[in-house]
Amino acid sequence: MTGIYFYDSRVFDLIRGLKPSGRNELEITDVNNMYIESGDLYFDVLQGWWTDAGQFESLHHASTLVAAERGYADPPPLLTHA
């Protein structure tokens, strides 16, 4: 599910009980499902834009959006290595 997640301190105990997925990774969806099962998952729809910030390039893009929204000069171009 696309979005931003906020968890209470129970999340650390839940994570310790996770088993790696078929990709051999711990999946955030499994954590969300645990909160659903316990009746403790809530959501809200936020107004405005959304962008991924999970990679260096997308984090730079998000920073540029925030800077523009706040009237700041754009951050410097992202440096890439050849």
mmCIF file as gemmi writes it, N, C-alpha and C atoms, coordinates in Angstrom:
data_model
loop_
_atom_site.group_PDB
_atom_site.id
_atom_site.type_symbol
_atom_site.label_atom_id
_atom_site.label_alt_id
_atom_site.label_comp_id
_atom_site.label_asym_id
_atom_site.label_entity_id
_atom_site.label_seq_id
_atom_site.pdbx_PDB_ins_code
_atom_site.Cartn_x
_atom_site.Cartn_y
_atom_site.Cartn_z
_atom_site.occupancy
_atom_site.B_iso_or_equiv
_atom_site.pdbx_formal_charge
_atom_site.auth_seq_id
_atom_site.auth_asym_id
_atom_site.pdbx_PDB_model_num
ATOM 1 N N . MET Axp A 1 ? 0.832 -1.156 0 1 0 ? 1 A 1
ATOM 2 C CA . MET Axp A 1 ? 0 0 0 1 0 ? 1 A 1
ATOM 3 C C . MET Axp A 1 ? 0.892 1.239 0 1 0 ? 1 A 1
ATOM 4 N N . THR Axp A 2 ? 0.606 2.143 -0.895 1 0 ? 2 A 1
ATOM 5 C CA . THR Axp A 2 ? 1.361 3.374 -0.975 1 0 ? 2 A 1
ATOM 6 C C . THR Axp A 2 ? 0.981 4.271 0.182 1 0 ? 2 A 1
ATOM 7 N N . GLY Axp A 3 ? 1.966 4.869 0.815 1 0 ? 3 A 1
ATOM 8 C CA . GLY Axp A 3 ? 1.65 5.796 1.886 1 0 ? 3 A 1
ATOM 9 C C . GLY Axp A 3 ? 2.819 6.022 2.813 1 0 ? 3 A 1
ATOM 10 N N . ILE Axp A 4 ? 2.505 6.668 3.899 1 0 ? 4 A 1
ATOM 11 C CA . ILE Axp A 4 ? 3.478 6.925 4.953 1 0 ? 4 A 1
ATOM 12 C C . ILE Axp A 4 ? 2.947 6.22 6.187 1 0 ? 4 A 1
ATOM 13 N N . TYR Axp A 5 ? 3.808 5.527 6.895 1 0 ? 5 A 1
ATOM 14 C CA . TYR Axp A 5 ? 3.381 4.724 8.032 1 0 ? 5 A 1
ATOM 15 C C . TYR Axp A 5 ? 3.965 5.258 9.327 1 0 ? 5 A 1
ATOM 16 N N . PHE Axp A 6 ? 3.135 5.27 10.355 1 0 ? 6 A 1
ATOM 17 C CA . PHE Axp A 6 ? 3.563 5.614 11.708 1 0 ? 6 A 1
ATOM 18 C C . PHE Axp A 6 ? 3.153 4.455 12.595 1 0 ? 6 A 1
ATOM 19 N N . TYR Axp A 7 ? 4.079 3.986 13.421 1 0 ? 7 A 1
ATOM 20 C CA . TYR Axp A 7 ? 3.809 2.84 14.289 1 0 ? 7 A 1
ATOM 21 C C . TYR Axp A 7 ? 4.075 3.206 15.735 1 0 ? 7 A 1
ATOM 22 N N . ASP Axp A 8 ? 3.389 2.497 16.623 1 0 ? 8 A 1
ATOM 23 C CA . ASP Axp A 8 ? 3.679 2.651 18.044 1 0 ? 8 A 1
ATOM 24 C C . ASP Axp A 8 ? 4.864 1.746 18.394 1 0 ? 8 A 1
ATOM 25 N N . SER Axp A 9 ? 5.267 1.751 19.638 1 0 ? 9 A 1
ATOM 26 C CA . SER Axp A 9 ? 6.464 1.009 20.041 1 0 ? 9 A 1
ATOM 27 C C . SER Axp A 9 ? 6.299 -0.502 19.938 1 0 ? 9 A 1
ATOM 28 N N . ARG Axp A 10 ? 5.069 -0.993 19.811 1 0 ? 10 A 1
ATOM 29 C CA . ARG Axp A 10 ? 4.859 -2.445 19.65 1 0 ? 10 A 1
ATOM 30 C C . ARG Axp A 10 ? 5.467 -2.981 18.37 1 0 ? 10 A 1
ATOM 31 N N . VAL Axp A 11 ? 5.706 -2.11 17.4 1 0 ? 11 A 1
ATOM 32 C CA . VAL Axp A 11 ? 6.188 -2.559 16.104 1 0 ? 11 A 1
ATOM 33 C C . VAL Axp A 11 ? 7.492 -3.35 16.232 1 0 ? 11 A 1
ATOM 34 N N . PHE Axp A 12 ? 8.334 -2.994 17.196 1 0 ? 12 A 1
ATOM 35 C CA . PHE Axp A 12 ? 9.619 -3.687 17.328 1 0 ? 12 A 1
ATOM 36 C C . PHE Axp A 12 ? 9.431 -5.129 17.771 1 0 ? 12 A 1
ATOM 37 N N . ASP Axp A 13 ? 8.47 -5.374 18.657 1 0 ? 13 A 1
ATOM 38 C CA . ASP Axp A 13 ? 8.173 -6.748 19.053 1 0 ? 13 A 1
ATOM 39 C C . ASP Axp A 13 ? 7.578 -7.524 17.887 1 0 ? 13 A 1
ATOM 40 N N . LEU Axp A 14 ? 6.718 -6.875 17.099 1 0 ? 14 A 1
ATOM 41 C CA . LEU Axp A 14 ? 6.124 -7.54 15.942 1 0 ? 14 A 1
ATOM 42 C C . LEU Axp A 14 ? 7.191 -7.906 14.915 1 0 ? 14 A 1
ATOM 43 N N . ILE Axp A 15 ? 8.114 -7.012 14.684 1 0 ? 15 A 1
ATOM 44 C CA . ILE Axp A 15 ? 9.181 -7.264 13.706 1 0 ? 15 A 1
ATOM 45 C C . ILE Axp A 15 ? 10.022 -8.464 14.119 1 0 ? 15 A 1
ATOM 46 N N . ARG Axp A 16 ? 10.299 -8.574 15.404 1 0 ? 16 A 1
ATOM 47 C CA . ARG Axp A 16 ? 11.107 -9.713 15.876 1 0 ? 16 A 1
ATOM 48 C C . ARG Axp A 16 ? 10.451 -11.051 15.56 1 0 ? 16 A 1
ATOM 49 N N . GLY Axp A 17 ? 9.131 -11.063 15.424 1 0 ? 17 A 1
ATOM 50 C CA . GLY Axp A 17 ? 8.415 -12.301 15.136 1 0 ? 17 A 1
ATOM 51 C C . GLY Axp A 17 ? 8.212 -12.584 13.664 1 0 ? 17 A 1
ATOM 52 N N . LEU Axp A 18 ? 8.667 -11.69 12.795 1 0 ? 18 A 1
ATOM 53 C CA . LEU Axp A 18 ? 8.488 -11.897 11.358 1 0 ? 18 A 1
ATOM 54 C C . LEU Axp A 18 ? 9.421 -12.965 10.824 1 0 ? 18 A 1
ATOM 55 N N . LYS Axp A 19 ? 8.952 -13.628 9.799 1 0 ? 19 A 1
ATOM 56 C CA . LYS Axp A 19 ? 9.778 -14.576 9.043 1 0 ? 19 A 1
ATOM 57 C C . LYS Axp A 19 ? 10.056 -13.947 7.681 1 0 ? 19 A 1
ATOM 58 N N . PRO Axp A 20 ? 11.256 -14.112 7.147 1 0 ? 20 A 1
ATOM 59 C CA . PRO Axp A 20 ? 11.559 -13.551 5.823 1 0 ? 20 A 1
ATOM 60 C C . PRO Axp A 20 ? 10.605 -14.098 4.756 1 0 ? 20 A 1
ATOM 61 N N . SER Axp A 21 ? 10.301 -13.253 3.799 1 0 ? 21 A 1
ATOM 62 C CA . SER Axp A 21 ? 9.422 -13.63 2.695 1 0 ? 21 A 1
ATOM 63 C C . SER Axp A 21 ? 10.176 -14.481 1.68 1 0 ? 21 A 1
ATOM 64 N N . GLY Axp A 22 ? 9.505 -14.798 0.591 1 0 ? 22 A 1
ATOM 65 C CA . GLY Axp A 22 ? 10.144 -15.524 -0.501 1 0 ? 22 A 1
ATOM 66 C C . GLY Axp A 22 ? 11.3 -14.759 -1.107 1 0 ? 22 A 1
ATOM 67 N N . ARG Axp A 23 ? 11.31 -13.45 -0.909 1 0 ? 23 A 1
ATOM 68 C CA . ARG Axp A 23 ? 12.421 -12.597 -1.379 1 0 ? 23 A 1
ATOM 69 C C . ARG Axp A 23 ? 13.529 -12.528 -0.339 1 0 ? 23 A 1
ATOM 70 N N . ASN Axp A 24 ? 13.335 -13.281 0.769 1 0 ? 24 A 1
ATOM 71 C CA . ASN Axp A 24 ? 14.269 -13.303 1.896 1 0 ? 24 A 1
ATOM 72 C C . ASN Axp A 24 ? 14.389 -11.923 2.559 1 0 ? 24 A 1
ATOM 73 N N . GLU Axp A 25 ? 13.263 -11.213 2.609 1 0 ? 25 A 1
ATOM 74 C CA . GLU Axp A 25 ? 13.215 -9.898 3.249 1 0 ? 25 A 1
ATOM 75 C C . GLU Axp A 25 ? 12.067 -9.864 4.239 1 0 ? 25 A 1
ATOM 76 N N . LEU Axp A 26 ? 12.188 -9.005 5.24 1 0 ? 26 A 1
ATOM 77 C CA . LEU Axp A 26 ? 11.071 -8.748 6.136 1 0 ? 26 A 1
ATOM 78 C C . LEU Axp A 26 ? 10.16 -7.751 5.431 1 0 ? 26 A 1
ATOM 79 N N . GLU Axp A 27 ? 8.878 -8.051 5.383 1 0 ? 27 A 1
ATOM 80 C CA . GLU Axp A 27 ? 7.941 -7.249 4.603 1 0 ? 27 A 1
ATOM 81 C C . GLU Axp A 27 ? 7.094 -6.344 5.493 1 0 ? 27 A 1
ATOM 82 N N . ILE Axp A 28 ? 7.018 -5.068 5.139 1 0 ? 28 A 1
ATOM 83 C CA . ILE Axp A 28 ? 6.216 -4.115 5.896 1 0 ? 28 A 1
ATOM 84 C C . ILE Axp A 28 ? 4.746 -4.484 5.813 1 0 ? 28 A 1
ATOM 85 N N . THR Axp A 29 ? 4.33 -5.118 4.723 1 0 ? 29 A 1
ATOM 86 C CA . THR Axp A 29 ? 2.938 -5.559 4.586 1 0 ? 29 A 1
ATOM 87 C C . THR Axp A 29 ? 2.573 -6.547 5.687 1 0 ? 29 A 1
ATOM 88 N N . ASP Axp A 30 ? 3.512 -7.403 6.068 1 0 ? 30 A 1
ATOM 89 C CA . ASP Axp A 30 ? 3.252 -8.346 7.162 1 0 ? 30 A 1
ATOM 90 C C . ASP Axp A 30 ? 3.012 -7.614 8.479 1 0 ? 30 A 1
ATOM 91 N N . VAL Axp A 31 ? 3.761 -6.544 8.707 1 0 ? 31 A 1
ATOM 92 C CA . VAL Axp A 31 ? 3.559 -5.728 9.914 1 0 ? 31 A 1
ATOM 93 C C . VAL Axp A 31 ? 2.172 -5.094 9.863 1 0 ? 31 A 1
ATOM 94 N N . ASN Axp A 32 ? 1.823 -4.499 8.717 1 0 ? 32 A 1
ATOM 95 C CA . ASN Axp A 32 ? 0.504 -3.883 8.589 1 0 ? 32 A 1
ATOM 96 C C . ASN Axp A 32 ? -0.606 -4.896 8.82 1 0 ? 32 A 1
ATOM 97 N N . ASN Axp A 33 ? -0.44 -6.11 8.299 1 0 ? 33 A 1
ATOM 98 C CA . ASN Axp A 33 ? -1.448 -7.157 8.491 1 0 ? 33 A 1
ATOM 99 C C . ASN Axp A 33 ? -1.595 -7.538 9.959 1 0 ? 33 A 1
ATOM 100 N N . MET Axp A 34 ? -0.5 -7.516 10.71 1 0 ? 34 A 1
ATOM 101 C CA . MET Axp A 34 ? -0.584 -7.812 12.141 1 0 ? 34 A 1
ATOM 102 C C . MET Axp A 34 ? -1.411 -6.75 12.862 1 0 ? 34 A 1
ATOM 103 N N . TYR Axp A 35 ? -1.227 -5.493 12.482 1 0 ? 35 A 1
ATOM 104 C CA . TYR Axp A 35 ? -2.029 -4.421 13.074 1 0 ? 35 A 1
ATOM 105 C C . TYR Axp A 35 ? -3.498 -4.553 12.668 1 0 ? 35 A 1
ATOM 106 N N . ILE Axp A 36 ? -3.763 -4.963 11.428 1 0 ? 36 A 1
ATOM 107 C CA . ILE Axp A 36 ? -5.146 -5.193 10.985 1 0 ? 36 A 1
ATOM 108 C C . ILE Axp A 36 ? -5.778 -6.295 11.828 1 0 ? 36 A 1
ATOM 109 N N . GLU Axp A 37 ? -5.053 -7.406 11.987 1 0 ? 37 A 1
ATOM 110 C CA . GLU Axp A 37 ? -5.578 -8.541 12.749 1 0 ? 37 A 1
ATOM 111 C C . GLU Axp A 37 ? -5.891 -8.186 14.194 1 0 ? 37 A 1
ATOM 112 N N . SER Axp A 38 ? -5.123 -7.264 14.768 1 0 ? 38 A 1
ATOM 113 C CA . SER Axp A 38 ? -5.362 -6.877 16.154 1 0 ? 38 A 1
ATOM 114 C C . SER Axp A 38 ? -6.382 -5.733 16.254 1 0 ? 38 A 1
ATOM 115 N N . GLY Axp A 39 ? -6.868 -5.255 15.118 1 0 ? 39 A 1
ATOM 116 C CA . GLY Axp A 39 ? -7.839 -4.165 15.116 1 0 ? 39 A 1
ATOM 117 C C . GLY Axp A 39 ? -7.238 -2.806 15.416 1 0 ? 39 A 1
ATOM 118 N N . ASP Axp A 40 ? -5.939 -2.684 15.217 1 0 ? 40 A 1
ATOM 119 C CA . ASP Axp A 40 ? -5.233 -1.449 15.575 1 0 ? 40 A 1
ATOM 120 C C . ASP Axp A 40 ? -4.64 -0.705 14.386 1 0 ? 40 A 1
ATOM 121 N N . LEU Axp A 41 ? -5.134 -0.949 13.185 1 0 ? 41 A 1
ATOM 122 C CA . LEU Axp A 41 ? -4.639 -0.221 12.02 1 0 ? 41 A 1
ATOM 123 C C . LEU Axp A 41 ? -5.659 0.849 11.653 1 0 ? 41 A 1
ATOM 124 N N . TYR Axp A 42 ? -5.205 2.079 11.549 1 0 ? 42 A 1
ATOM 125 C CA . TYR Axp A 42 ? -6.051 3.205 11.192 1 0 ? 42 A 1
ATOM 126 C C . TYR Axp A 42 ? -5.398 3.941 10.045 1 0 ? 42 A 1
ATOM 127 N N . PHE Axp A 43 ? -6.204 4.637 9.28 1 0 ? 43 A 1
ATOM 128 C CA . PHE Axp A 43 ? -5.641 5.387 8.157 1 0 ? 43 A 1
ATOM 129 C C . PHE Axp A 43 ? -6.361 6.708 7.997 1 0 ? 43 A 1
ATOM 130 N N . ASP Axp A 44 ? -5.745 7.576 7.236 1 0 ? 44 A 1
ATOM 131 C CA . ASP Axp A 44 ? -6.339 8.843 6.857 1 0 ? 44 A 1
ATOM 132 C C . ASP Axp A 44 ? -5.816 9.172 5.469 1 0 ? 44 A 1
ATOM 133 N N . VAL Axp A 45 ? -6.608 9.874 4.706 1 0 ? 45 A 1
ATOM 134 C CA . VAL Axp A 45 ? -6.186 10.302 3.379 1 0 ? 45 A 1
ATOM 135 C C . VAL Axp A 45 ? -5.678 11.733 3.509 1 0 ? 45 A 1
ATOM 136 N N . LEU Axp A 46 ? -4.44 11.939 3.132 1 0 ? 46 A 1
ATOM 137 C CA . LEU Axp A 46 ? -3.819 13.253 3.224 1 0 ? 46 A 1
ATOM 138 C C . LEU Axp A 46 ? -3.955 13.982 1.897 1 0 ? 46 A 1
ATOM 139 N N . GLN Axp A 47 ? -4.147 15.254 1.972 1 0 ? 47 A 1
ATOM 140 C CA . GLN Axp A 47 ? -4.247 16.081 0.765 1 0 ? 47 A 1
ATOM 141 C C . GLN Axp A 47 ? -2.845 16.534 0.354 1 0 ? 47 A 1
ATOM 142 N N . GLY Axp A 48 ? -2.656 16.761 -0.926 1 0 ? 48 A 1
ATOM 143 C CA . GLY Axp A 48 ? -1.382 17.238 -1.423 1 0 ? 48 A 1
ATOM 144 C C . GLY Axp A 48 ? -0.702 16.199 -2.292 1 0 ? 48 A 1
ATOM 145 N N . TRP Axp A 49 ? 0.589 16.328 -2.444 1 0 ? 49 A 1
ATOM 146 C CA . TRP Axp A 49 ? 1.344 15.434 -3.314 1 0 ? 49 A 1
ATOM 147 C C . TRP Axp A 49 ? 1.994 14.33 -2.494 1 0 ? 49 A 1
ATOM 148 N N . TRP Axp A 50 ? 2.414 13.311 -3.198 1 0 ? 50 A 1
ATOM 149 C CA . TRP Axp A 50 ? 3.164 12.211 -2.599 1 0 ? 50 A 1
ATOM 150 C C . TRP Axp A 50 ? 4.235 11.809 -3.589 1 0 ? 50 A 1
ATOM 151 N N . THR Axp A 51 ? 5.391 11.447 -3.077 1 0 ? 51 A 1
ATOM 152 C CA . THR Axp A 51 ? 6.449 10.91 -3.929 1 0 ? 51 A 1
ATOM 153 C C . THR Axp A 51 ? 7.276 9.938 -3.117 1 0 ? 51 A 1
ATOM 154 N N . ASP Axp A 52 ? 7.849 8.993 -3.782 1 0 ? 52 A 1
ATOM 155 C CA . ASP Axp A 52 ? 8.724 8.035 -3.123 1 0 ? 52 A 1
ATOM 156 C C . ASP Axp A 52 ? 10.001 8.741 -2.68 1 0 ? 52 A 1
ATOM 157 N N . ALA Axp A 53 ? 10.586 8.272 -1.59 1 0 ? 53 A 1
ATOM 158 C CA . ALA Axp A 53 ? 11.858 8.823 -1.129 1 0 ? 53 A 1
ATOM 159 C C . ALA Axp A 53 ? 12.769 7.696 -0.656 1 0 ? 53 A 1
ATOM 160 N N . GLY Axp A 54 ? 12.616 6.529 -1.249 1 0 ? 54 A 1
ATOM 161 C CA . GLY Axp A 54 ? 13.355 5.358 -0.801 1 0 ? 54 A 1
ATOM 162 C C . GLY Axp A 54 ? 14.696 5.135 -1.497 1 0 ? 54 A 1
ATOM 163 N N . GLN Axp A 55 ? 14.998 5.912 -2.481 1 0 ? 55 A 1
ATOM 164 C CA . GLN Axp A 55 ? 16.268 5.815 -3.203 1 0 ? 55 A 1
ATOM 165 C C . GLN Axp A 55 ? 16.903 7.205 -3.204 1 0 ? 55 A 1
ATOM 166 N N . PHE Axp A 56 ? 18.186 7.278 -3.446 1 0 ? 56 A 1
ATOM 167 C CA . PHE Axp A 56 ? 18.853 8.58 -3.44 1 0 ? 56 A 1
ATOM 168 C C . PHE Axp A 56 ? 18.207 9.549 -4.434 1 0 ? 56 A 1
ATOM 169 N N . GLU Axp A 57 ? 17.921 9.072 -5.642 1 0 ? 57 A 1
ATOM 170 C CA . GLU Axp A 57 ? 17.349 9.943 -6.667 1 0 ? 57 A 1
ATOM 171 C C . GLU Axp A 57 ? 15.961 10.427 -6.263 1 0 ? 57 A 1
ATOM 172 N N . SER Axp A 58 ? 15.122 9.524 -5.714 1 0 ? 58 A 1
ATOM 173 C CA . SER Axp A 58 ? 13.775 9.931 -5.338 1 0 ? 58 A 1
ATOM 174 C C . SER Axp A 58 ? 13.784 10.801 -4.079 1 0 ? 58 A 1
ATOM 175 N N . LEU Axp A 59 ? 14.742 10.602 -3.191 1 0 ? 59 A 1
ATOM 176 C CA . LEU Axp A 59 ? 14.881 11.47 -2.024 1 0 ? 59 A 1
ATOM 177 C C . LEU Axp A 59 ? 15.245 12.884 -2.476 1 0 ? 59 A 1
ATOM 178 N N . HIS Axp A 60 ? 16.128 12.978 -3.461 1 0 ? 60 A 1
ATOM 179 C CA . HIS Axp A 60 ? 16.489 14.281 -4.018 1 0 ? 60 A 1
ATOM 180 C C . HIS Axp A 60 ? 15.259 14.946 -4.633 1 0 ? 60 A 1
ATOM 181 N N . HIS Axp A 61 ? 14.476 14.168 -5.374 1 0 ? 61 A 1
ATOM 182 C CA . HIS Axp A 61 ? 13.259 14.704 -5.979 1 0 ? 61 A 1
ATOM 183 C C . HIS Axp A 61 ? 12.302 15.209 -4.898 1 0 ? 61 A 1
ATOM 184 N N . ALA Axp A 62 ? 12.11 14.435 -3.831 1 0 ? 62 A 1
ATOM 185 C CA . ALA Axp A 62 ? 11.239 14.853 -2.729 1 0 ? 62 A 1
ATOM 186 C C . ALA Axp A 62 ? 11.759 16.13 -2.083 1 0 ? 62 A 1
ATOM 187 N N . SER Axp A 63 ? 13.061 16.223 -1.899 1 0 ? 63 A 1
ATOM 188 C CA . SER Axp A 63 ? 13.661 17.425 -1.317 1 0 ? 63 A 1
ATOM 189 C C . SER Axp A 63 ? 13.402 18.645 -2.191 1 0 ? 63 A 1
ATOM 190 N N . THR Axp A 64 ? 13.47 18.46 -3.502 1 0 ? 64 A 1
ATOM 191 C CA . THR Axp A 64 ? 13.207 19.543 -4.443 1 0 ? 64 A 1
ATOM 192 C C . THR Axp A 64 ? 11.756 19.998 -4.338 1 0 ? 64 A 1
ATOM 193 N N . LEU Axp A 65 ? 10.823 19.05 -4.219 1 0 ? 65 A 1
ATOM 194 C CA . LEU Axp A 65 ? 9.409 19.401 -4.08 1 0 ? 65 A 1
ATOM 195 C C . LEU Axp A 65 ? 9.157 20.19 -2.8 1 0 ? 65 A 1
ATOM 196 N N . VAL Axp A 66 ? 9.732 19.739 -1.693 1 0 ? 66 A 1
ATOM 197 C CA . VAL Axp A 66 ? 9.55 20.429 -0.414 1 0 ? 66 A 1
ATOM 198 C C . VAL Axp A 66 ? 10.16 21.831 -0.489 1 0 ? 66 A 1
ATOM 199 N N . ALA Axp A 67 ? 11.354 21.94 -1.063 1 0 ? 67 A 1
ATOM 200 C CA . ALA Axp A 67 ? 12.007 23.245 -1.185 1 0 ? 67 A 1
ATOM 201 C C . ALA Axp A 67 ? 11.148 24.195 -2.007 1 0 ? 67 A 1
ATOM 202 N N . ALA Axp A 68 ? 10.613 23.735 -3.118 1 0 ? 68 A 1
ATOM 203 C CA . ALA Axp A 68 ? 9.783 24.582 -3.973 1 0 ? 68 A 1
ATOM 204 C C . ALA Axp A 68 ? 8.508 24.993 -3.25 1 0 ? 68 A 1
ATOM 205 N N . GLU Axp A 69 ? 7.897 24.056 -2.531 1 0 ? 69 A 1
ATOM 206 C CA . GLU Axp A 69 ? 6.662 24.343 -1.805 1 0 ? 69 A 1
ATOM 207 C C . GLU Axp A 69 ? 6.881 25.402 -0.729 1 0 ? 69 A 1
ATOM 208 N N . ARG Axp A 70 ? 8.078 25.412 -0.144 1 0 ? 70 A 1
ATOM 209 C CA . ARG Axp A 70 ? 8.388 26.355 0.932 1 0 ? 70 A 1
ATOM 210 C C . ARG Axp A 70 ? 9.061 27.629 0.429 1 0 ? 70 A 1
ATOM 211 N N . GLY Axp A 71 ? 9.24 27.726 -0.889 1 0 ? 71 A 1
ATOM 212 C CA . GLY Axp A 71 ? 9.803 28.935 -1.462 1 0 ? 71 A 1
ATOM 213 C C . GLY Axp A 71 ? 11.312 29.028 -1.381 1 0 ? 71 A 1
ATOM 214 N N . TYR Axp A 72 ? 11.979 27.911 -1.095 1 0 ? 72 A 1
ATOM 215 C CA . TYR Axp A 72 ? 13.438 27.913 -1.048 1 0 ? 72 A 1
ATOM 216 C C . TYR Axp A 72 ? 13.99 27.638 -2.429 1 0 ? 72 A 1
ATOM 217 N N . ALA Axp A 73 ? 15.251 27.993 -2.617 1 0 ? 73 A 1
ATOM 218 C CA . ALA Axp A 73 ? 15.934 27.644 -3.865 1 0 ? 73 A 1
ATOM 219 C C . ALA Axp A 73 ? 16.042 26.127 -3.952 1 0 ? 73 A 1
ATOM 220 N N . ASP Axp A 74 ? 16.033 25.63 -5.154 1 0 ? 74 A 1
ATOM 221 C CA . ASP Axp A 74 ? 16.157 24.182 -5.338 1 0 ? 74 A 1
ATOM 222 C C . ASP Axp A 74 ? 17.474 23.686 -4.769 1 0 ? 74 A 1
ATOM 223 N N . PRO Axp A 75 ? 17.479 22.457 -4.231 1 0 ? 75 A 1
ATOM 224 C CA . PRO Axp A 75 ? 18.744 21.87 -3.795 1 0 ? 75 A 1
ATOM 225 C C . PRO Axp A 75 ? 19.675 21.688 -4.997 1 0 ? 75 A 1
ATOM 226 N N . PRO Axp A 76 ? 20.959 21.571 -4.76 1 0 ? 76 A 1
ATOM 227 C CA . PRO Axp A 76 ? 21.881 21.379 -5.885 1 0 ? 76 A 1
ATOM 228 C C . PRO Axp A 76 ? 21.591 20.07 -6.61 1 0 ? 76 A 1
ATOM 229 N N . PRO Axp A 77 ? 21.998 19.974 -7.883 1 0 ? 77 A 1
ATOM 230 C CA . PRO Axp A 77 ? 21.777 18.742 -8.632 1 0 ? 77 A 1
ATOM 231 C C . PRO Axp A 77 ? 22.414 17.553 -7.925 1 0 ? 77 A 1
ATOM 232 N N . LEU Axp A 78 ? 21.782 16.413 -8.097 1 0 ? 78 A 1
ATOM 233 C CA . LEU Axp A 78 ? 22.282 15.176 -7.514 1 0 ? 78 A 1
ATOM 234 C C . LEU Axp A 78 ? 23.562 14.751 -8.234 1 0 ? 78 A 1
ATOM 235 N N . LEU Axp A 79 ? 24.586 14.462 -7.48 1 0 ? 79 A 1
ATOM 236 C CA . LEU Axp A 79 ? 25.84 14.005 -8.07 1 0 ? 79 A 1
ATOM 237 C C . LEU Axp A 79 ? 25.737 12.523 -8.369 1 0 ? 79 A 1
ATOM 238 N N . THR Axp A 80 ? 26.181 12.133 -9.515 1 0 ? 80 A 1
ATOM 239 C CA . THR Axp A 80 ? 26.202 10.722 -9.875 1 0 ? 80 A 1
ATOM 240 C C . THR Axp A 80 ? 27.637 10.319 -10.18 1 0 ? 80 A 1
ATOM 241 N N . HIS Axp A 81 ? 27.919 9.088 -9.917 1 0 ? 81 A 1
ATOM 242 C CA . HIS Axp A 81 ? 29.256 8.544 -10.202 1 0 ? 81 A 1
ATOM 243 C C . HIS Axp A 81 ? 29.218 7.772 -11.488 1 0 ? 81 A 1
ATOM 244 N N . ALA Axp A 82 ? 30.238 7.932 -12.291 1 0 ? 82 A 1
ATOM 245 C CA . ALA Axp A 82 ? 30.307 7.234 -13.579 1 0 ? 82 A 1
ATOM 246 C C . ALA Axp A 82 ? 30.657 5.787 -13.385 1 0 ? 82 A 1
